[in-house]
Each structure stands twice: as structure tokens, then as C-alpha cells.
Amino acid sequence: GDLVIDVDARMVHVDHAPVEVTRTEFDLLDALSERPRMVWSRGKLLERIRGSAEYRDEHVIDVHIGNLRRKLDDPDAIETVRGVGYRMGARP
């Protein structure tokens, strides 16, 4: 669908319909969409959204990515790069 991320308003829309996301989910979308096609490791995403490397349970990222895929109604919106992390916007 047509995904729009309004960073200033902290809003997400898919096909012009608003999508409710948590703060963490929004921060993940913001990071992933800021540099499309770049692969983000779980550790780098945690640093970005938490502002610190102290919180080291990297699998929390997997949970939030799964939630985002369901909420965006597009399991391919965020691509898993096995053994590395995640990226957005890699599809042609």
C-alpha cells in the first residue's frame, strides 16, 4: 500500500488511513525510512530508538517489527536480512 510517515506529527498512514503505532514502533519506522535500502542491525536500531546501548535485549526489535508488519498490513514492508538485521524500501 501507500505508506506515509509524518515525522513532525508522529503519524503513520497506509492508503490514506491512519495506523495506530506505539512510540517504539514509530521510532523504528522513522529510522528504517530515514535511510531506505540501508540494512540496520538490531543493535543499531536499539541504540537509535533507546538512545543508549544499555538496553541489550535485541530480540525486542523482532517483536516490534512483527507488530509493524501486521499493523501496516504488509509483511514485506520491512525486509529481514538474515544474520544482519532489517531494511525498508529494498523492493524495486
PDB file of N, CA, C and O in Angstrom:
ATOM      1  N   GLY A   1       0.816  -1.190   0.000  1.00  0.00           N
ATOM      2  CA  GLY A   1       0.000   0.000   0.000  1.00  0.00           C
ATOM      3  C   GLY A   1       0.856   1.249   0.000  1.00  0.00           C
ATOM      4  O   GLY A   1       2.083   1.178  -0.068  1.00  0.00           O
ATOM      5  N   ASP A   2       0.210   2.370   0.075  1.00  0.00           N
ATOM      6  CA  ASP A   2       0.857   3.670   0.086  1.00  0.00           C
ATOM      7  C   ASP A   2       1.139   4.053   1.535  1.00  0.00           C
ATOM      8  O   ASP A   2       0.231   4.457   2.262  1.00  0.00           O
ATOM      9  N   LEU A   3       2.399   3.926   1.953  1.00  0.00           N
ATOM     10  CA  LEU A   3       2.813   4.216   3.326  1.00  0.00           C
ATOM     11  C   LEU A   3       3.324   5.640   3.411  1.00  0.00           C
ATOM     12  O   LEU A   3       4.202   6.042   2.646  1.00  0.00           O
ATOM     13  N   VAL A   4       2.761   6.416   4.363  1.00  0.00           N
ATOM     14  CA  VAL A   4       3.203   7.785   4.610  1.00  0.00           C
ATOM     15  C   VAL A   4       3.558   7.895   6.089  1.00  0.00           C
ATOM     16  O   VAL A   4       2.753   7.572   6.961  1.00  0.00           O
ATOM     17  N   ILE A   5       4.787   8.361   6.357  1.00  0.00           N
ATOM     18  CA  ILE A   5       5.252   8.566   7.722  1.00  0.00           C
ATOM     19  C   ILE A   5       5.473  10.061   7.901  1.00  0.00           C
ATOM     20  O   ILE A   5       6.371  10.644   7.294  1.00  0.00           O
ATOM     21  N   ASP A   6       4.650  10.672   8.735  1.00  0.00           N
ATOM     22  CA  ASP A   6       4.759  12.099   9.023  1.00  0.00           C
ATOM     23  C   ASP A   6       5.549  12.240  10.322  1.00  0.00           C
ATOM     24  O   ASP A   6       4.998  12.093  11.413  1.00  0.00           O
ATOM     25  N   VAL A   7       6.841  12.524  10.193  1.00  0.00           N
ATOM     26  CA  VAL A   7       7.734  12.568  11.349  1.00  0.00           C
ATOM     27  C   VAL A   7       7.355  13.694  12.295  1.00  0.00           C
ATOM     28  O   VAL A   7       7.350  13.496  13.510  1.00  0.00           O
ATOM     29  N   ASP A   8       7.037  14.871  11.768  1.00  0.00           N
ATOM     30  CA  ASP A   8       6.704  16.008  12.616  1.00  0.00           C
ATOM     31  C   ASP A   8       5.451  15.757  13.456  1.00  0.00           C
ATOM     32  O   ASP A   8       5.406  16.115  14.633  1.00  0.00           O
ATOM     33  N   ALA A   9       4.444  15.147  12.852  1.00  0.00           N
ATOM     34  CA  ALA A   9       3.193  14.870  13.561  1.00  0.00           C
ATOM     35  C   ALA A   9       3.213  13.509  14.250  1.00  0.00           C
ATOM     36  O   ALA A   9       2.297  13.183  15.006  1.00  0.00           O
ATOM     37  N   ARG A  10       4.253  12.713  13.995  1.00  0.00           N
ATOM     38  CA  ARG A  10       4.371  11.352  14.535  1.00  0.00           C
ATOM     39  C   ARG A  10       3.133  10.533  14.193  1.00  0.00           C
ATOM     40  O   ARG A  10       2.525   9.891  15.051  1.00  0.00           O
ATOM     41  N   MET A  11       2.778  10.577  12.904  1.00  0.00           N
ATOM     42  CA  MET A  11       1.619   9.835  12.416  1.00  0.00           C
ATOM     43  C   MET A  11       2.025   8.934  11.260  1.00  0.00           C
ATOM     44  O   MET A  11       2.950   9.232  10.505  1.00  0.00           O
ATOM     45  N   VAL A  12       1.302   7.819  11.144  1.00  0.00           N
ATOM     46  CA  VAL A  12       1.524   6.862  10.065  1.00  0.00           C
ATOM     47  C   VAL A  12       0.195   6.628   9.371  1.00  0.00           C
ATOM     48  O   VAL A  12      -0.837   6.448  10.018  1.00  0.00           O
ATOM     49  N   HIS A  13       0.233   6.634   8.037  1.00  0.00           N
ATOM     50  CA  HIS A  13      -0.960   6.354   7.234  1.00  0.00           C
ATOM     51  C   HIS A  13      -0.617   5.301   6.189  1.00  0.00           C
ATOM     52  O   HIS A  13       0.474   5.302   5.619  1.00  0.00           O
ATOM     53  N   VAL A  14      -1.562   4.408   5.950  1.00  0.00           N
ATOM     54  CA  VAL A  14      -1.458   3.445   4.856  1.00  0.00           C
ATOM     55  C   VAL A  14      -2.713   3.603   4.020  1.00  0.00           C
ATOM     56  O   VAL A  14      -3.829   3.484   4.525  1.00  0.00           O
ATOM     57  N   ASP A  15      -2.521   3.873   2.740  1.00  0.00           N
ATOM     58  CA  ASP A  15      -3.641   4.129   1.821  1.00  0.00           C
ATOM     59  C   ASP A  15      -4.582   5.193   2.398  1.00  0.00           C
ATOM     60  O   ASP A  15      -5.803   5.044   2.356  1.00  0.00           O
ATOM     61  N   HIS A  16      -4.001   6.256   2.929  1.00  0.00           N
ATOM     62  CA  HIS A  16      -4.712   7.417   3.485  1.00  0.00           C
ATOM     63  C   HIS A  16      -5.452   7.133   4.794  1.00  0.00           C
ATOM     64  O   HIS A  16      -6.129   8.019   5.316  1.00  0.00           O
ATOM     65  N   ALA A  17      -5.336   5.925   5.328  1.00  0.00           N
ATOM     66  CA  ALA A  17      -5.985   5.596   6.603  1.00  0.00           C
ATOM     67  C   ALA A  17      -4.939   5.629   7.716  1.00  0.00           C
ATOM     68  O   ALA A  17      -3.845   5.091   7.548  1.00  0.00           O
ATOM     69  N   PRO A  18      -5.261   6.256   8.851  1.00  0.00           N
ATOM     70  CA  PRO A  18      -4.298   6.310   9.950  1.00  0.00           C
ATOM     71  C   PRO A  18      -4.052   4.922  10.545  1.00  0.00           C
ATOM     72  O   PRO A  18      -4.953   4.085  10.613  1.00  0.00           O
ATOM     73  N   VAL A  19      -2.821   4.708  10.967  1.00  0.00           N
ATOM     74  CA  VAL A  19      -2.430   3.447  11.602  1.00  0.00           C
ATOM     75  C   VAL A  19      -1.903   3.786  12.988  1.00  0.00           C
ATOM     76  O   VAL A  19      -0.992   4.601  13.128  1.00  0.00           O
ATOM     77  N   GLU A  20      -2.474   3.163  14.009  1.00  0.00           N
ATOM     78  CA  GLU A  20      -2.037   3.376  15.385  1.00  0.00           C
ATOM     79  C   GLU A  20      -0.743   2.602  15.627  1.00  0.00           C
ATOM     80  O   GLU A  20      -0.706   1.382  15.466  1.00  0.00           O
ATOM     81  N   VAL A  21       0.300   3.301  16.009  1.00  0.00           N
ATOM     82  CA  VAL A  21       1.570   2.652  16.337  1.00  0.00           C
ATOM     83  C   VAL A  21       2.063   3.175  17.686  1.00  0.00           C
ATOM     84  O   VAL A  21       1.740   4.291  18.093  1.00  0.00           O
ATOM     85  N   THR A  22       2.844   2.350  18.363  1.00  0.00           N
ATOM     86  CA  THR A  22       3.426   2.761  19.632  1.00  0.00           C
ATOM     87  C   THR A  22       4.612   3.684  19.368  1.00  0.00           C
ATOM     88  O   THR A  22       5.052   3.848  18.230  1.00  0.00           O
ATOM     89  N   ARG A  23       5.114   4.274  20.433  1.00  0.00           N
ATOM     90  CA  ARG A  23       6.289   5.150  20.306  1.00  0.00           C
ATOM     91  C   ARG A  23       7.469   4.377  19.717  1.00  0.00           C
ATOM     92  O   ARG A  23       8.148   4.868  18.816  1.00  0.00           O
ATOM     93  N   THR A  24       7.706   3.185  20.220  1.00  0.00           N
ATOM     94  CA  THR A  24       8.828   2.380  19.739  1.00  0.00           C
ATOM     95  C   THR A  24       8.638   2.001  18.283  1.00  0.00           C
ATOM     96  O   THR A  24       9.585   2.065  17.498  1.00  0.00           O
ATOM     97  N   GLU A  25       7.435   1.608  17.911  1.00  0.00           N
ATOM     98  CA  GLU A  25       7.159   1.253  16.521  1.00  0.00           C
ATOM     99  C   GLU A  25       7.384   2.450  15.606  1.00  0.00           C
ATOM    100  O   GLU A  25       7.971   2.314  14.532  1.00  0.00           O
ATOM    101  N   PHE A  26       6.918   3.619  16.029  1.00  0.00           N
ATOM    102  CA  PHE A  26       7.123   4.815  15.215  1.00  0.00           C
ATOM    103  C   PHE A  26       8.612   5.104  15.060  1.00  0.00           C
ATOM    104  O   PHE A  26       9.080   5.409  13.962  1.00  0.00           O
ATOM    105  N   ASP A  27       9.354   5.009  16.162  1.00  0.00           N
ATOM    106  CA  ASP A  27      10.790   5.280  16.107  1.00  0.00           C
ATOM    107  C   ASP A  27      11.509   4.301  15.190  1.00  0.00           C
ATOM    108  O   ASP A  27      12.456   4.678  14.501  1.00  0.00           O
ATOM    109  N   LEU A  28      11.066   3.046  15.178  1.00  0.00           N
ATOM    110  CA  LEU A  28      11.652   2.070  14.248  1.00  0.00           C
ATOM    111  C   LEU A  28      11.359   2.458  12.800  1.00  0.00           C
ATOM    112  O   LEU A  28      12.256   2.450  11.956  1.00  0.00           O
ATOM    113  N   LEU A  29      10.103   2.798  12.515  1.00  0.00           N
ATOM    114  CA  LEU A  29       9.749   3.227  11.155  1.00  0.00           C
ATOM    115  C   LEU A  29      10.540   4.453  10.731  1.00  0.00           C
ATOM    116  O   LEU A  29      10.998   4.547   9.592  1.00  0.00           O
ATOM    117  N   ASP A  30      10.696   5.383  11.649  1.00  0.00           N
ATOM    118  CA  ASP A  30      11.444   6.600  11.359  1.00  0.00           C
ATOM    119  C   ASP A  30      12.884   6.256  10.989  1.00  0.00           C
ATOM    120  O   ASP A  30      13.412   6.765  10.000  1.00  0.00           O
ATOM    121  N   ALA A  31      13.507   5.409  11.770  1.00  0.00           N
ATOM    122  CA  ALA A  31      14.901   5.026  11.499  1.00  0.00           C
ATOM    123  C   ALA A  31      15.019   4.289  10.170  1.00  0.00           C
ATOM    124  O   ALA A  31      15.868   4.623   9.344  1.00  0.00           O
ATOM    125  N   LEU A  32      14.170   3.293   9.966  1.00  0.00           N
ATOM    126  CA  LEU A  32      14.256   2.482   8.749  1.00  0.00           C
ATOM    127  C   LEU A  32      13.974   3.305   7.494  1.00  0.00           C
ATOM    128  O   LEU A  32      14.601   3.093   6.456  1.00  0.00           O
ATOM    129  N   SER A  33      13.035   4.240   7.590  1.00  0.00           N
ATOM    130  CA  SER A  33      12.676   5.024   6.393  1.00  0.00           C
ATOM    131  C   SER A  33      13.630   6.185   6.152  1.00  0.00           C
ATOM    132  O   SER A  33      13.681   6.731   5.050  1.00  0.00           O
ATOM    133  N   GLU A  34      14.386   6.565   7.180  1.00  0.00           N
ATOM    134  CA  GLU A  34      15.334   7.667   7.024  1.00  0.00           C
ATOM    135  C   GLU A  34      16.412   7.342   5.999  1.00  0.00           C
ATOM    136  O   GLU A  34      16.837   8.211   5.236  1.00  0.00           O
ATOM    137  N   ARG A  35      16.846   6.104   5.985  1.00  0.00           N
ATOM    138  CA  ARG A  35      17.875   5.669   5.032  1.00  0.00           C
ATOM    139  C   ARG A  35      17.386   4.406   4.331  1.00  0.00           C
ATOM    140  O   ARG A  35      17.831   3.302   4.646  1.00  0.00           O
ATOM    141  N   PRO A  36      16.467   4.576   3.377  1.00  0.00           N
ATOM    142  CA  PRO A  36      15.914   3.413   2.675  1.00  0.00           C
ATOM    143  C   PRO A  36      17.015   2.570   2.051  1.00  0.00           C
ATOM    144  O   PRO A  36      18.031   3.085   1.584  1.00  0.00           O
ATOM    145  N   ARG A  37      16.793   1.298   2.056  1.00  0.00           N
ATOM    146  CA  ARG A  37      17.690   0.288   1.484  1.00  0.00           C
ATOM    147  C   ARG A  37      18.888  -0.014   2.370  1.00  0.00           C
ATOM    148  O   ARG A  37      19.576  -1.006   2.133  1.00  0.00           O
ATOM    149  N   MET A  38      19.164   0.809   3.387  1.00  0.00           N
ATOM    150  CA  MET A  38      20.264   0.511   4.300  1.00  0.00           C
ATOM    151  C   MET A  38      19.822  -0.576   5.268  1.00  0.00           C
ATOM    152  O   MET A  38      18.699  -0.550   5.771  1.00  0.00           O
ATOM    153  N   VAL A  39      20.707  -1.528   5.527  1.00  0.00           N
ATOM    154  CA  VAL A  39      20.410  -2.588   6.486  1.00  0.00           C
ATOM    155  C   VAL A  39      20.824  -2.116   7.875  1.00  0.00           C
ATOM    156  O   VAL A  39      21.967  -1.712   8.093  1.00  0.00           O
ATOM    157  N   TRP A  40      19.882  -2.172   8.805  1.00  0.00           N
ATOM    158  CA  TRP A  40      20.119  -1.789  10.195  1.00  0.00           C
ATOM    159  C   TRP A  40      20.249  -3.058  11.032  1.00  0.00           C
ATOM    160  O   TRP A  40      19.386  -3.932  10.958  1.00  0.00           O
ATOM    161  N   SER A  41      21.300  -3.174  11.815  1.00  0.00           N
ATOM    162  CA  SER A  41      21.403  -4.286  12.755  1.00  0.00           C
ATOM    163  C   SER A  41      20.443  -4.026  13.910  1.00  0.00           C
ATOM    164  O   SER A  41      20.027  -2.890  14.139  1.00  0.00           O
ATOM    165  N   ARG A  42      20.096  -5.079  14.631  1.00  0.00           N
ATOM    166  CA  ARG A  42      19.227  -4.908  15.796  1.00  0.00           C
ATOM    167  C   ARG A  42      19.881  -3.976  16.812  1.00  0.00           C
ATOM    168  O   ARG A  42      19.208  -3.139  17.413  1.00  0.00           O
ATOM    169  N   GLY A  43      21.187  -4.120  17.004  1.00  0.00           N
ATOM    170  CA  GLY A  43      21.909  -3.281  17.954  1.00  0.00           C
ATOM    171  C   GLY A  43      21.846  -1.810  17.586  1.00  0.00           C
ATOM    172  O   GLY A  43      21.632  -0.959  18.449  1.00  0.00           O
ATOM    173  N   LYS A  44      22.032  -1.506  16.306  1.00  0.00           N
ATOM    174  CA  LYS A  44      21.963  -0.106  15.856  1.00  0.00           C
ATOM    175  C   LYS A  44      20.548   0.452  15.999  1.00  0.00           C
ATOM    176  O   LYS A  44      20.367   1.614  16.361  1.00  0.00           O
ATOM    177  N   LEU A  45      19.550  -0.381  15.714  1.00  0.00           N
ATOM    178  CA  LEU A  45      18.172   0.074  15.893  1.00  0.00           C
ATOM    179  C   LEU A  45      17.879   0.350  17.369  1.00  0.00           C
ATOM    180  O   LEU A  45      17.219   1.335  17.701  1.00  0.00           O
ATOM    181  N   LEU A  46      18.370  -0.519  18.249  1.00  0.00           N
ATOM    182  CA  LEU A  46      18.179  -0.289  19.683  1.00  0.00           C
ATOM    183  C   LEU A  46      18.831   1.005  20.134  1.00  0.00           C
ATOM    184  O   LEU A  46      18.236   1.775  20.887  1.00  0.00           O
ATOM    185  N   GLU A  47      20.035   1.244  19.683  1.00  0.00           N
ATOM    186  CA  GLU A  47      20.727   2.492  20.033  1.00  0.00           C
ATOM    187  C   GLU A  47      19.925   3.692  19.546  1.00  0.00           C
ATOM    188  O   GLU A  47      19.797   4.696  20.246  1.00  0.00           O
ATOM    189  N   ARG A  48      19.394   3.572  18.348  1.00  0.00           N
ATOM    190  CA  ARG A  48      18.641   4.679  17.751  1.00  0.00           C
ATOM    191  C   ARG A  48      17.350   4.969  18.522  1.00  0.00           C
ATOM    192  O   ARG A  48      17.031   6.126  18.797  1.00  0.00           O
ATOM    193  N   ILE A  49      16.609   3.904  18.869  1.00  0.00           N
ATOM    194  CA  ILE A  49      15.309   4.149  19.491  1.00  0.00           C
ATOM    195  C   ILE A  49      15.391   4.320  21.001  1.00  0.00           C
ATOM    196  O   ILE A  49      14.534   4.975  21.594  1.00  0.00           O
ATOM    197  N   ARG A  50      16.399   3.746  21.627  1.00  0.00           N
ATOM    198  CA  ARG A  50      16.535   3.850  23.083  1.00  0.00           C
ATOM    199  C   ARG A  50      17.513   4.943  23.493  1.00  0.00           C
ATOM    200  O   ARG A  50      17.491   5.405  24.635  1.00  0.00           O
ATOM    201  N   GLY A  51      18.380   5.362  22.556  1.00  0.00           N
ATOM    202  CA  GLY A  51      19.349   6.403  22.869  1.00  0.00           C
ATOM    203  C   GLY A  51      20.517   5.909  23.694  1.00  0.00           C
ATOM    204  O   GLY A  51      21.331   6.701  24.168  1.00  0.00           O
ATOM    205  N   SER A  52      20.600   4.604  23.865  1.00  0.00           N
ATOM    206  CA  SER A  52      21.658   4.047  24.693  1.00  0.00           C
ATOM    207  C   SER A  52      21.876   2.597  24.311  1.00  0.00           C
ATOM    208  O   SER A  52      20.974   1.935  23.797  1.00  0.00           O
ATOM    209  N   ALA A  53      23.063   2.115  24.562  1.00  0.00           N
ATOM    210  CA  ALA A  53      23.371   0.708  24.300  1.00  0.00           C
ATOM    211  C   ALA A  53      23.150  -0.131  25.549  1.00  0.00           C
ATOM    212  O   ALA A  53      23.411  -1.334  25.529  1.00  0.00           O
ATOM    213  N   GLU A  54      22.673   0.471  26.637  1.00  0.00           N
ATOM    214  CA  GLU A  54      22.491  -0.266  27.886  1.00  0.00           C
ATOM    215  C   GLU A  54      21.420  -1.338  27.775  1.00  0.00           C
ATOM    216  O   GLU A  54      21.576  -2.424  28.333  1.00  0.00           O
ATOM    217  N   TYR A  55      20.343  -1.054  27.069  1.00  0.00           N
ATOM    218  CA  TYR A  55      19.240  -1.986  26.911  1.00  0.00           C
ATOM    219  C   TYR A  55      19.610  -2.956  25.802  1.00  0.00           C
ATOM    220  O   TYR A  55      19.489  -2.615  24.626  1.00  0.00           O
ATOM    221  N   ARG A  56      20.057  -4.149  26.148  1.00  0.00           N
ATOM    222  CA  ARG A  56      20.662  -5.020  25.143  1.00  0.00           C
ATOM    223  C   ARG A  56      19.829  -6.217  24.706  1.00  0.00           C
ATOM    224  O   ARG A  56      20.366  -7.085  24.019  1.00  0.00           O
ATOM    225  N   ASP A  57      18.542  -6.319  25.063  1.00  0.00           N
ATOM    226  CA  ASP A  57      17.731  -7.432  24.580  1.00  0.00           C
ATOM    227  C   ASP A  57      17.312  -7.129  23.147  1.00  0.00           C
ATOM    228  O   ASP A  57      16.241  -6.576  22.895  1.00  0.00           O
ATOM    229  N   GLU A  58      18.177  -7.503  22.222  1.00  0.00           N
ATOM    230  CA  GLU A  58      17.963  -7.148  20.815  1.00  0.00           C
ATOM    231  C   GLU A  58      16.730  -7.813  20.209  1.00  0.00           C
ATOM    232  O   GLU A  58      16.235  -7.360  19.177  1.00  0.00           O
ATOM    233  N   HIS A  59      16.229  -8.870  20.829  1.00  0.00           N
ATOM    234  CA  HIS A  59      15.071  -9.557  20.250  1.00  0.00           C
ATOM    235  C   HIS A  59      13.774  -8.781  20.430  1.00  0.00           C
ATOM    236  O   HIS A  59      12.757  -9.117  19.823  1.00  0.00           O
ATOM    237  N   VAL A  60      13.806  -7.738  21.266  1.00  0.00           N
ATOM    238  CA  VAL A  60      12.645  -6.859  21.378  1.00  0.00           C
ATOM    239  C   VAL A  60      12.381  -6.192  20.028  1.00  0.00           C
ATOM    240  O   VAL A  60      11.237  -5.873  19.705  1.00  0.00           O
ATOM    241  N   ILE A  61      13.421  -5.985  19.253  1.00  0.00           N
ATOM    242  CA  ILE A  61      13.270  -5.408  17.907  1.00  0.00           C
ATOM    243  C   ILE A  61      12.434  -6.337  17.032  1.00  0.00           C
ATOM    244  O   ILE A  61      11.570  -5.876  16.286  1.00  0.00           O
ATOM    245  N   ASP A  62      12.685  -7.644  17.120  1.00  0.00           N
ATOM    246  CA  ASP A  62      11.929  -8.615  16.322  1.00  0.00           C
ATOM    247  C   ASP A  62      10.431  -8.534  16.625  1.00  0.00           C
ATOM    248  O   ASP A  62       9.601  -8.609  15.719  1.00  0.00           O
ATOM    249  N   VAL A  63      10.102  -8.382  17.893  1.00  0.00           N
ATOM    250  CA  VAL A  63       8.702  -8.303  18.306  1.00  0.00           C
ATOM    251  C   VAL A  63       8.041  -7.066  17.711  1.00  0.00           C
ATOM    252  O   VAL A  63       6.940  -7.145  17.166  1.00  0.00           O
ATOM    253  N   HIS A  64       8.714  -5.928  17.817  1.00  0.00           N
ATOM    254  CA  HIS A  64       8.146  -4.688  17.289  1.00  0.00           C
ATOM    255  C   HIS A  64       8.047  -4.712  15.759  1.00  0.00           C
ATOM    256  O   HIS A  64       7.082  -4.197  15.194  1.00  0.00           O
ATOM    257  N   ILE A  65       9.023  -5.297  15.097  1.00  0.00           N
ATOM    258  CA  ILE A  65       8.965  -5.419  13.628  1.00  0.00           C
ATOM    259  C   ILE A  65       7.771  -6.277  13.230  1.00  0.00           C
ATOM    260  O   ILE A  65       7.050  -5.942  12.291  1.00  0.00           O
ATOM    261  N   GLY A  66       7.561  -7.377  13.936  1.00  0.00           N
ATOM    262  CA  GLY A  66       6.394  -8.233  13.665  1.00  0.00           C
ATOM    263  C   GLY A  66       5.088  -7.478  13.841  1.00  0.00           C
ATOM    264  O   GLY A  66       4.173  -7.606  13.026  1.00  0.00           O
ATOM    265  N   ASN A  67       5.003  -6.684  14.918  1.00  0.00           N
ATOM    266  CA  ASN A  67       3.807  -5.874  15.143  1.00  0.00           C
ATOM    267  C   ASN A  67       3.596  -4.863  14.019  1.00  0.00           C
ATOM    268  O   ASN A  67       2.474  -4.669  13.552  1.00  0.00           O
ATOM    269  N   LEU A  68       4.686  -4.220  13.588  1.00  0.00           N
ATOM    270  CA  LEU A  68       4.580  -3.250  12.494  1.00  0.00           C
ATOM    271  C   LEU A  68       4.106  -3.907  11.206  1.00  0.00           C
ATOM    272  O   LEU A  68       3.262  -3.353  10.501  1.00  0.00           O
ATOM    273  N   ARG A  69       4.635  -5.069  10.895  1.00  0.00           N
ATOM    274  CA  ARG A  69       4.222  -5.754   9.663  1.00  0.00           C
ATOM    275  C   ARG A  69       2.722  -6.025   9.685  1.00  0.00           C
ATOM    276  O   ARG A  69       2.050  -5.853   8.669  1.00  0.00           O
ATOM    277  N   ARG A  70       2.189  -6.445  10.834  1.00  0.00           N
ATOM    278  CA  ARG A  70       0.752  -6.705  10.950  1.00  0.00           C
ATOM    279  C   ARG A  70      -0.044  -5.397  10.828  1.00  0.00           C
ATOM    280  O   ARG A  70      -1.042  -5.337  10.110  1.00  0.00           O
ATOM    281  N   LYS A  71       0.403  -4.362  11.529  1.00  0.00           N
ATOM    282  CA  LYS A  71      -0.328  -3.096  11.515  1.00  0.00           C
ATOM    283  C   LYS A  71      -0.307  -2.433  10.144  1.00  0.00           C
ATOM    284  O   LYS A  71      -1.288  -1.806   9.742  1.00  0.00           O
ATOM    285  N   LEU A  72       0.796  -2.565   9.429  1.00  0.00           N
ATOM    286  CA  LEU A  72       0.892  -1.975   8.094  1.00  0.00           C
ATOM    287  C   LEU A  72       0.196  -2.844   7.059  1.00  0.00           C
ATOM    288  O   LEU A  72       0.044  -2.447   5.904  1.00  0.00           O
ATOM    289  N   ASP A  73      -0.227  -4.034   7.477  1.00  0.00           N
ATOM    290  CA  ASP A  73      -0.905  -4.994   6.600  1.00  0.00           C
ATOM    291  C   ASP A  73      -0.058  -5.312   5.367  1.00  0.00           C
ATOM    292  O   ASP A  73      -0.572  -5.494   4.264  1.00  0.00           O
ATOM    293  N   ASP A  74       1.255  -5.371   5.590  1.00  0.00           N
ATOM    294  CA  ASP A  74       2.191  -5.673   4.505  1.00  0.00           C
ATOM    295  C   ASP A  74       3.415  -6.365   5.101  1.00  0.00           C
ATOM    296  O   ASP A  74       4.340  -5.698   5.565  1.00  0.00           O
ATOM    297  N   PRO A  75       3.424  -7.703   5.091  1.00  0.00           N
ATOM    298  CA  PRO A  75       4.546  -8.417   5.691  1.00  0.00           C
ATOM    299  C   PRO A  75       5.884  -8.150   4.999  1.00  0.00           C
ATOM    300  O   PRO A  75       6.940  -8.439   5.560  1.00  0.00           O
ATOM    301  N   ASP A  76       5.843  -7.603   3.788  1.00  0.00           N
ATOM    302  CA  ASP A  76       7.077  -7.337   3.050  1.00  0.00           C
ATOM    303  C   ASP A  76       7.542  -5.885   3.158  1.00  0.00           C
ATOM    304  O   ASP A  76       8.549  -5.519   2.552  1.00  0.00           O
ATOM    305  N   ALA A  77       6.828  -5.056   3.916  1.00  0.00           N
ATOM    306  CA  ALA A  77       7.195  -3.641   4.034  1.00  0.00           C
ATOM    307  C   ALA A  77       8.579  -3.473   4.652  1.00  0.00           C
ATOM    308  O   ALA A  77       9.336  -2.574   4.283  1.00  0.00           O
ATOM    309  N   ILE A  78       8.892  -4.347   5.590  1.00  0.00           N
ATOM    310  CA  ILE A  78      10.202  -4.334   6.241  1.00  0.00           C
ATOM    311  C   ILE A  78      10.838  -5.685   5.972  1.00  0.00           C
ATOM    312  O   ILE A  78      10.317  -6.725   6.378  1.00  0.00           O
ATOM    313  N   GLU A  79      11.948  -5.658   5.296  1.00  0.00           N
ATOM    314  CA  GLU A  79      12.624  -6.895   4.894  1.00  0.00           C
ATOM    315  C   GLU A  79      13.613  -7.347   5.964  1.00  0.00           C
ATOM    316  O   GLU A  79      14.364  -6.542   6.515  1.00  0.00           O
ATOM    317  N   THR A  80      13.600  -8.642   6.248  1.00  0.00           N
ATOM    318  CA  THR A  80      14.592  -9.243   7.126  1.00  0.00           C
ATOM    319  C   THR A  80      15.804  -9.616   6.292  1.00  0.00           C
ATOM    320  O   THR A  80      15.674 -10.300   5.277  1.00  0.00           O
ATOM    321  N   VAL A  81      16.974  -9.175   6.710  1.00  0.00           N
ATOM    322  CA  VAL A  81      18.225  -9.568   6.067  1.00  0.00           C
ATOM    323  C   VAL A  81      18.875 -10.552   7.035  1.00  0.00           C
ATOM    324  O   VAL A  81      19.460 -10.160   8.045  1.00  0.00           O
ATOM    325  N   ARG A  82      18.759 -11.822   6.711  1.00  0.00           N
ATOM    326  CA  ARG A  82      19.186 -12.887   7.633  1.00  0.00           C
ATOM    327  C   ARG A  82      20.615 -12.695   8.117  1.00  0.00           C
ATOM    328  O   ARG A  82      21.541 -12.469   7.338  1.00  0.00           O
ATOM    329  N   GLY A  83      20.755 -12.795   9.434  1.00  0.00           N
ATOM    330  CA  GLY A  83      22.064 -12.690  10.045  1.00  0.00           C
ATOM    331  C   GLY A  83      22.586 -11.279  10.199  1.00  0.00           C
ATOM    332  O   GLY A  83      23.671 -11.070  10.741  1.00  0.00           O
ATOM    333  N   VAL A  84      21.806 -10.287   9.717  1.00  0.00           N
ATOM    334  CA  VAL A  84      22.266  -8.901   9.771  1.00  0.00           C
ATOM    335  C   VAL A  84      21.248  -8.025  10.504  1.00  0.00           C
ATOM    336  O   VAL A  84      21.569  -7.436  11.536  1.00  0.00           O
ATOM    337  N   GLY A  85      20.023  -7.936   9.976  1.00  0.00           N
ATOM    338  CA  GLY A  85      19.022  -7.066  10.586  1.00  0.00           C
ATOM    339  C   GLY A  85      17.854  -6.817   9.668  1.00  0.00           C
ATOM    340  O   GLY A  85      17.299  -7.755   9.096  1.00  0.00           O
ATOM    341  N   TYR A  86      17.470  -5.555   9.520  1.00  0.00           N
ATOM    342  CA  TYR A  86      16.275  -5.176   8.769  1.00  0.00           C
ATOM    343  C   TYR A  86      16.554  -3.990   7.857  1.00  0.00           C
ATOM    344  O   TYR A  86      17.459  -3.190   8.092  1.00  0.00           O
ATOM    345  N   ARG A  87      15.738  -3.907   6.804  1.00  0.00           N
ATOM    346  CA  ARG A  87      15.780  -2.735   5.930  1.00  0.00           C
ATOM    347  C   ARG A  87      14.388  -2.500   5.362  1.00  0.00           C
ATOM    348  O   ARG A  87      13.519  -3.372   5.383  1.00  0.00           O
ATOM    349  N   MET A  88      14.217  -1.304   4.863  1.00  0.00           N
ATOM    350  CA  MET A  88      12.959  -0.881   4.275  1.00  0.00           C
ATOM    351  C   MET A  88      13.252  -0.300   2.902  1.00  0.00           C
ATOM    352  O   MET A  88      14.309   0.293   2.690  1.00  0.00           O
ATOM    353  N   GLY A  89      12.330  -0.466   1.976  1.00  0.00           N
ATOM    354  CA  GLY A  89      12.494   0.172   0.687  1.00  0.00           C
ATOM    355  C   GLY A  89      13.427  -0.537  -0.267  1.00  0.00           C
ATOM    356  O   GLY A  89      13.928   0.079  -1.208  1.00  0.00           O
ATOM    357  N   ALA A  90      13.671  -1.805  -0.051  1.00  0.00           N
ATOM    358  CA  ALA A  90      14.602  -2.526  -0.908  1.00  0.00           C
ATOM    359  C   ALA A  90      13.935  -3.080  -2.166  1.00  0.00           C
ATOM    360  O   ALA A  90      14.613  -3.437  -3.130  1.00  0.00           O
ATOM    361  N   ARG A  91      12.618  -3.148  -2.150  1.00  0.00           N
ATOM    362  CA  ARG A  91      11.923  -3.680  -3.315  1.00  0.00           C
ATOM    363  C   ARG A  91      11.980  -2.697  -4.479  1.00  0.00           C
ATOM    364  O   ARG A  91      11.901  -1.485  -4.278  1.00  0.00           O
ATOM    365  N   PRO A  92      12.117  -3.219  -5.697  1.00  0.00           N
ATOM    366  CA  PRO A  92      12.160  -2.323  -6.864  1.00  0.00           C
ATOM    367  C   PRO A  92      10.845  -1.623  -7.103  1.00  0.00           C
ATOM    368  O   PRO A  92      10.726  -0.839  -8.045  1.00  0.00           O
TER     369      PRO A  92
END
